[in-house]
């Protein structure tokens, strides 16, 4: 899945007002964190994830998350990732993309 520049720009605009809903710290990608990432991507499609780690670990963790969850990293600023994965059946009440379609 490759996003074009227009989609990335629109997702960054939507993501600007979002808060990180998942924080990954010293325990890394535990089973509970994996379940929560999968649930959040399924429900919201576009989420922010905060990584509490050093610079070298951040890139590896970002790549692992994107590969494991079939998501795309739209933006990475500091220790916050903006991830996108399209839902099979997006819920208009939960999807950050559909709720902010006018942005």
Helices and strands as residue ranges (DSSP letters): H 5-16, E 22-24, H 31-44, E 46-51, H 55-69, E 72-77, E 80-84, H 96-99
